[in-house]
Amino acid sequence: MKLKKLSAVLGAALISVTGLAHAKKQEWTMTSTWPASFELIEIDKKWVELVNKLAGDELKVNFYEGGALVPSGEVFSAVESGTIEAGGDWPGYWAGRNPAFSALGTHVSLFNAMDYANWIHQWGGADIYNDVYGQFGMVYIPYGITNSEAGFHTNSPIRNLEEFKGKRLRVSGLEQGRVLESIGGTQVSMAAQELYQSLERNVIDGAEFSTPNVDVSAGLHQVTKHWTTPGWHQSSSVFGVMINKKAWDALSDTTKEKLKIAADATMLWSMSYTEKRAADGLRTFQKAGVEIHRLDQEALDTIQNNAHEVMIEVACSNPKAAQVYLSQVEYLNDYKDWRTASIPYNLGRVITGPDLEKIKACANK
């Protein structure tokens, strides 16, 4: 009799614990800054796919394409307020809130894809993302990196710095606009969804957007005849997920770790996937008869020098921006000797970036 009662009690306890475990399963709503028509959304979708596979018993992420829930420019606010739990983004879009976001998203002629991966995983970058996004009640997990963007798509050729002068070009990014202005161009801010018609109707003289395959998905090969390379304006870009802090805190440590594992896997996948797709995109532009022009080294050196000055200006404009740039330039200096020693089999060109002492002075104010 006592055994029966004990079995009944244990059974009830097991049912209770099982029910509690099921009750703790979270369900999130996530959107993106990218519409379904733009290939960058594949990075967001890959992370969601892996999260739902790895953590499906504890968390389900319901994903919606950019614009389906809120306009792309309002994804940040939607996550910050808790209207939705998560949002896929490119950090550079939020530079208006704090210039520190700019260097978290991309650089003018500085980091390549491996630099961002190195810095994020081994030189303290991941903590800095969370420090900057944390000011807005969010946790941030970087999960995608693309290498150099394509360059400028125009209907009249840009073959040298002189031909940038007077051009009204769509460029995204704080430093990007300032460097463009330093060589005589004018930055036009414009949502990616507006590029096709704006180029078709000559509202702007040209535009950059992303890697060649993403530019194909935006139809830029259909409305331009010339393409200027390399993509100095964004030598690499980072993408990731903004997570409302309260939603994050509601997860178990195990679930949080699974989200990070999914991010690491997505990041590696994104680097190889987007390079393969970029190669495909290049061939699409060539088949469409687009003429490709390459800036010479003298032009790229001028842009590099101008970019360093702009980076110092931005770093010195805000304590958080100084913190980001200080960490990134210290990484370049710390990595420089090994990178130099391993030439020609190293991971990219050897570069030290803007003046470290000037950035240190701003960071220590």
C-alpha positions in Angstrom: 0.0 0.0 0.0 2.8 2.4 1.0 4.6 1.5 -2.2 1.5 2.4 -4.3 1.3 5.7 -2.5 5.0 6.4 -3.0 4.6 5.5 -6.7 1.7 7.8 -7.0 3.5 10.7 -5.4 6.6 10.2 -7.5 4.4 10.0 -10.6 2.7 13.2 -9.8 6.0 14.9 -9.1 7.3 13.7 -12.4 4.3 15.0 -14.2 4.6 18.3 -12.4 8.3 18.7 -13.3 7.6 17.8 -16.9 4.8 20.3 -17.1 7.0 23.0 -15.6 9.7 22.3 -18.2 7.2 22.6 -21.0 5.8 25.8 -19.4 9.2 27.4 -19.5 9.6 27.1 -23.2 9.9 30.5 -24.8 8.5 31.8 -28.1 10.0 34.8 -29.7 9.1 37.0 -32.6 12.0 38.1 -34.7 12.2 40.3 -37.8 15.0 41.6 -40.0 16.1 44.9 -41.6 16.2 43.0 -44.9 13.2 42.2 -47.1 12.9 38.7 -48.6 14.1 39.9 -52.0 17.5 40.8 -50.7 19.9 38.0 -50.2 21.4 39.3 -46.9 18.3 37.9 -45.2 19.7 34.4 -45.7 22.2 35.0 -42.9 19.3 35.8 -40.5 17.3 32.8 -41.7 20.3 30.5 -41.2 20.7 31.5 -37.6 17.0 31.1 -36.9 17.1 27.7 -38.5 20.0 26.5 -36.3 18.5 28.0 -33.1 15.2 26.2 -33.7 17.1 22.9 -34.3 19.5 23.3 -31.3 17.1 24.8 -28.8 13.7 23.8 -30.2 12.7 22.2 -26.9 13.3 25.4 -25.0 12.8 28.2 -27.5 11.0 28.7 -30.8 11.9 31.7 -32.9 9.2 32.9 -35.3 10.9 34.8 -38.1 9.4 37.5 -40.3 11.0 39.2 -43.3 11.9 42.9 -43.1 8.9 45.2 -43.4 6.4 42.5 -42.5 6.0 43.7 -38.9 7.7 47.1 -38.8 9.6 49.2 -41.3 13.3 48.3 -41.5 14.4 51.5 -39.8 12.2 50.8 -36.8 13.6 47.3 -36.0 15.9 48.7 -33.4 13.1 50.5 -31.5 10.9 47.5 -31.7 13.5 45.3 -30.0 14.5 48.0 -27.5 10.9 48.5 -26.4 10.2 44.8 -26.2 7.5 44.9 -28.9 9.4 42.0 -30.5 12.1 39.9 -28.8 14.7 39.9 -31.5 15.8 41.7 -34.7 18.5 40.9 -37.3 20.5 43.9 -38.3 23.6 45.6 -39.6 25.0 47.8 -36.7 25.9 50.7 -39.0 22.3 51.6 -39.5 22.1 52.9 -35.9 25.1 55.3 -36.0 22.6 58.2 -35.6 21.9 56.9 -32.1 25.6 56.5 -31.3 28.6 56.8 -33.7 30.1 53.7 -32.0 27.7 51.6 -34.0 29.4 52.6 -37.2 32.7 50.7 -36.6 30.8 47.7 -35.2 29.1 47.3 -38.6 31.9 48.1 -41.1 35.0 50.1 -42.0 36.3 52.2 -44.8 39.4 50.3 -46.0 40.3 48.7 -42.7 39.1 45.3 -41.4 38.6 42.4 -43.7 36.2 39.5 -42.9 38.9 37.6 -40.9 39.8 40.7 -39.0 36.3 41.1 -37.7 36.1 37.4 -36.8 39.5 37.5 -35.0 38.5 40.7 -33.1 35.1 39.4 -32.1 36.2 36.0 -30.9 39.7 36.5 -29.5 40.4 40.2 -29.0 37.4 41.3 -26.9 35.0 42.5 -29.7 32.0 40.4 -28.5 32.0 42.2 -25.2 32.2 45.6 -26.8 29.1 44.9 -29.0 27.2 44.1 -25.8 28.5 47.2 -24.0 27.2 49.4 -26.8 23.9 47.7 -27.4 23.5 47.2 -23.7 22.9 51.0 -23.3 19.7 50.4 -25.1 18.5 47.4 -23.1 19.7 44.8 -25.6 22.0 41.9 -25.9 23.8 41.5 -29.2 25.2 38.3 -30.9 27.2 38.8 -34.1 26.5 35.9 -36.5 27.3 37.0 -40.0 30.3 38.5 -41.8 30.7 39.4 -45.4 34.0 40.4 -47.0 34.6 43.4 -49.2 31.5 44.9 -50.9 31.3 45.3 -54.6 31.8 49.0 -55.2 29.8 51.8 -57.0 27.3 51.1 -59.7 26.8 54.0 -62.1 25.6 55.0 -65.6 28.7 57.1 -66.3 32.1 55.6 -65.6 34.1 56.4 -62.4 37.7 55.3 -63.3 39.6 57.6 -61.0 39.2 60.0 -58.0 38.6 62.9 -60.3 35.4 61.3 -61.7 33.9 61.0 -58.2 33.7 64.8 -58.1 30.2 66.1 -58.3 28.6 62.6 -58.2 25.5 62.1 -56.0 26.0 58.6 -54.8 23.9 56.5 -52.4 26.3 55.5 -49.6 25.4 53.9 -46.3 27.5 54.7 -43.3 28.8 57.6 -41.2 32.5 57.3 -42.1 31.7 56.3 -45.7 29.8 59.5 -46.4 32.6 61.7 -45.0 35.3 59.9 -47.0 33.2 60.2 -50.1 32.9 63.9 -49.5 36.7 64.2 -49.0 37.2 63.1 -52.6 34.5 65.3 -54.0 31.3 63.2 -54.1 28.1 63.7 -52.2 26.4 61.2 -50.0 22.8 60.4 -50.5 21.1 58.4 -47.8 18.5 56.0 -49.2 16.8 52.8 -48.3 18.0 49.8 -50.3 14.5 49.2 -51.5 14.6 52.5 -53.3 17.8 52.0 -55.2 16.4 50.4 -58.4 13.9 53.1 -59.3 16.3 55.9 -58.2 19.0 54.6 -60.5 16.5 53.9 -63.3 15.2 57.5 -63.1 18.6 59.1 -62.6 17.5 60.5 -59.2 21.1 59.6 -58.1 24.3 59.2 -60.2 25.2 55.8 -58.6 25.0 53.6 -55.6 26.7 51.0 -53.5 24.8 48.4 -51.6 26.6 45.1 -50.8 28.4 42.2 -52.2 27.9 41.4 -56.0 25.3 38.7 -55.4 23.2 41.0 -53.1 23.5 43.8 -55.7 22.2 41.3 -58.2 19.2 40.6 -55.9 18.6 44.3 -55.8 18.6 44.4 -59.7 21.5 46.9 -60.0 22.9 45.1 -63.0 19.7 46.0 -64.8 19.8 49.7 -64.3 23.5 50.6 -64.5 26.2 50.2 -67.1 29.4 50.7 -65.1 30.9 49.3 -61.9 33.8 50.8 -60.0 35.9 48.4 -57.8 37.2 47.6 -55.3 34.6 48.3 -52.6 36.8 50.6 -50.4 33.7 52.0 -48.7 33.1 48.8 -46.8 36.0 46.4 -46.7 33.9 44.0 -44.6 30.6 44.0 -42.8 29.1 42.4 -39.7 25.5 41.3 -39.1 23.9 39.9 -36.0 20.8 39.8 -33.8 19.6 42.4 -31.3 17.8 40.7 -28.4 15.7 42.4 -25.8 17.4 42.1 -22.5 14.3 40.9 -20.6 13.7 38.2 -23.2 17.4 37.1 -23.0 17.3 37.0 -19.2 14.3 34.7 -19.3 16.3 32.0 -21.0 18.3 29.3 -19.2 22.1 29.4 -19.4 22.0 26.3 -21.5 19.6 27.9 -24.1 21.7 31.1 -24.2 24.8 28.9 -25.0 22.9 27.2 -27.8 22.1 30.6 -29.3 25.8 31.5 -29.2 26.8 28.2 -30.8 24.3 28.8 -33.6 25.8 32.2 -34.1 29.3 30.8 -34.4 28.2 28.2 -36.9 26.3 30.8 -38.9 29.3 33.2 -39.0 31.6 30.5 -40.5 28.9 29.6 -43.0 28.2 33.2 -43.9 31.8 33.9 -44.8 32.1 31.0 -47.2 28.5 31.2 -48.5 28.7 34.9 -49.3 32.1 34.6 -51.1 30.7 31.8 -53.3 27.6 33.8 -54.1 29.8 36.9 -54.7 31.7 35.0 -57.4 28.3 34.1 -58.9 27.2 37.7 -58.8 30.3 38.9 -60.5 29.6 36.6 -63.5 26.0 37.9 -63.6 27.3 41.5 -64.0 29.8 40.4 -66.7 27.1 38.6 -68.6 24.8 41.7 -68.4 27.5 43.7 -70.2 28.4 45.9 -67.3 31.8 47.5 -67.7 34.1 47.0 -64.6 36.7 49.7 -63.7 39.3 49.4 -61.0 40.8 52.3 -59.1 44.6 52.4 -59.1 46.8 52.0 -56.0 47.5 55.8 -55.8 43.7 56.4 -55.5 43.3 53.7 -52.9 46.2 55.2 -50.9 44.5 58.6 -50.9 41.2 57.1 -49.8 43.1 55.1 -47.1 44.7 58.2 -45.7 41.5 60.2 -45.7 39.7 57.3 -44.0 42.2 57.3 -41.2 41.5 60.9 -40.5 37.8 60.4 -40.6 38.1 57.5 -38.2 39.9 59.6 -35.7 37.2 62.3 -36.0 34.5 59.8 -35.3 36.4 58.1 -32.5 36.9 61.5 -30.8 33.3 62.5 -31.2 32.0 60.0 -28.6 33.4 58.0 -25.7 31.9 54.7 -26.9 33.1 55.3 -30.4 36.6 55.9 -29.0 36.3 52.6 -27.0 35.4 50.7 -30.2 38.1 52.1 -32.3 40.8 51.8 -29.6 40.1 48.1 -29.3 40.1 47.6 -33.0 43.3 49.5 -33.7 45.0 47.8 -30.7 44.0 44.4 -32.3 45.6 45.5 -35.6 48.8 46.4 -33.9 48.9 43.3 -31.8 48.3 41.1 -34.8 50.7 43.0 -37.1 54.0 41.2 -36.4 52.6 37.7 -37.0 50.6 38.8 -40.0 53.8 40.3 -41.5 55.9 37.2 -40.6 53.4 35.0 -42.5 53.4 36.9 -45.8 52.4 35.8 -48.4 50.3 33.2 -46.7 48.7 35.6 -44.2 45.1 36.5 -43.7 45.0 39.8 -45.7 47.2 42.9 -46.1 49.2 44.2 -43.2 47.7 47.5 -41.9 48.0 49.4 -38.7 45.0 51.7 -39.2 44.6 55.3 -37.9 47.0 56.8 -35.4 46.7 54.7 -32.2 48.0 57.5 -29.9 45.4 60.0 -31.1 42.6 57.5 -30.5 44.1 56.7 -27.0 44.1 60.4 -26.2 40.4 60.6 -27.1 39.5 57.4 -25.3 41.2 58.6 -22.1 39.5 62.0 -21.9 
